[in-house]
Amino acid sequence: MSETIMRVEHVTKKFPVDGGRFLTACDDISLDIRRGETVAIVGESGCGKTTLLKSIMNMQLPTSGKIIFRGEDITKLRGESKRQNYRHIQMVFQDPTTAFDPKMKIKDIICEPLLNFDLISRSEVESRARELLKQVELPEDFVNRYPHNMSGGQRQRVAIARALSLEPEIIACDEATSALDVSVQDTIIRLLVKLQREKGITYIFVCHDLALVSMFAHRIAVMYLGNQMETLDGDKLENAKHPYTKALLKAVFSTDQEKNQYIGILPGDIPSPLDIPSGCPFQNRCEFCEEICKSKKPEFKEIETDHFVACHKHDA
Amino acid sequence: MLLSVSNLSISYGKNLTVQDVSFDLEEGKILTIVGESGSGKTTVIRAILNCLPRGGSISNGSMIFEGKNLLDLDEKGWRSLRGKDISMIFQDSGNMMNPIHTIGKQFIEYIQVHSDLDKKSAYDRAIENLTLMNLPNPANIMNSYTFELSGGMRQRVGIAMAITFQPKLLLADEPTSALDVTTQAQIVGELMFITRGTGAAMIMVTHNLGVASYLSDNLMVMSQGRVVEYGKTSDVIEHPQAEYTKSLLKSVPEIGGRRYV
């Protein structure tokens, strides 16, 4: 097992809303991220996965908690040291059409981070861009194109090339393949996996699609209403214990009719994050809900090696 | 046969975007059209309702619905058909509605345009349909604006409106693509329940091959404006003939399927 590259410790993020109330987008999240592995953060809209990612990226400060990376708590960094930290964590966004300046050429897009950190000179831009395009399996003569002259999949490759340019230790992907067609999605995932093998990059992959991340994630963290429900190895999804994880698994439609027999419908809607019930956040939709689930919030604990669950009834 | 489409071609100006599409749909059956972006799948169902975006027109083919050729209809004929015999469910029903009017106001207007019901009966009819879609507290929903509802609830409102006049044919354009997975499963379940319950046929456009396999009797695969493969869903999924279908099926992520690491 590889070393831990980043530790997320008890990160909580609250946003103030009208009437002096708070919306808790992330509640006490702890996560160990290991070098060269992919951690997938999975959940439905409003579960806090993007808020968590923004804290990890140091784009917003958590209300409390620490994020330990390269030996220091990055939430404490300010000014130039905070800026230098961005060299080591880069990001790929969901929509590659809006992630770029449409008036910039591909070579300038890819090399902008390098110029920002004074790592290359202007004259080196073209050659470095060609090199990076090669790594993401695009023709080198794309350097002089503009983003609108490319398909969605090609643009997402450019986004990956830009993220790679600084040779970061971690690349964070926020729904990086959700806007793409299924065959393109597959090729992008294979590219990411190949780059990970070659360079030992760590990915934090935020996604709503459990089936997709089951193909390449080493660890999967499932979130619901700002809470971490279950974290387990990506190849052990069939051992999932939390009723919510199980419900997510049952909601995936397959092209295999045999598997489709097990489609299960989780009743109800996600409660408003403004009035999260006391006790377990999943209580109103859970078929195993009992008295204790309504009164006491389940602890997020390790039930076997590397398998964490927050549920009173996980053996139900 | 409820609907027979033959040799349908659609063009935008000089560009032929859909070529030579043919299929038959029986009463109560579900057809899904799958394909990647730009394959022309949405264009096909929009043509059936004669609501192609500006510049689009049907350049060839015929569409026979209950014995009548839809292409012979005038604007008045379309009006009496749309929303009653054939209705549409959009990707995000929230966008279909006006954000500055309540859902109730728009629902009642819709019912009154298509029938002689007075306001009170139209209201009752709307409530009845919202209840059918498992929407809690329908009176409250009638007083809400679209942005006050979750995506799943908005989609249920859209379906409730589409089925008001018990249409013979429902057209659904990516009705679950904007939804979360558990909500998607709910809506897919409800669409099946509705079609089975009312005997309506449905044509659903989706890019989700899993949903298509689960839901449909027949499956049509489109690519670049042409039909690549068409047949019984189980045949197409289990024994795909076209290379394109095979590669598409291979890229679908599955739980417990292939792993790259």
Interface residues (C-beta under 8 A of the other chain):
Chain A: T38 E44 S45 G152 D181 V182 S183 V184 Q185 D186 I189 R190 V193 Q196 H208 D209 L210 A211 L212 S214 M215 F216 A217 H218 G234 D235 L237 E238 A247 L248 L249 K250 A251 V252 F253 S254 T255 D256 Q257 K259 N260 I263 G264 I265 L266 P267 D269 I270
Chain B: E36 S37 S150 G151 G152 M153 D180 V181 T182 T183 Q184 A185 Q186 V188 G189 H207 N208 L209 G210 V211 S213 Y214 S234 I237 S247 L248 L249 K250 S251 V252 P253 E254 I255 G256 G257 R258 R259 Y260 V261
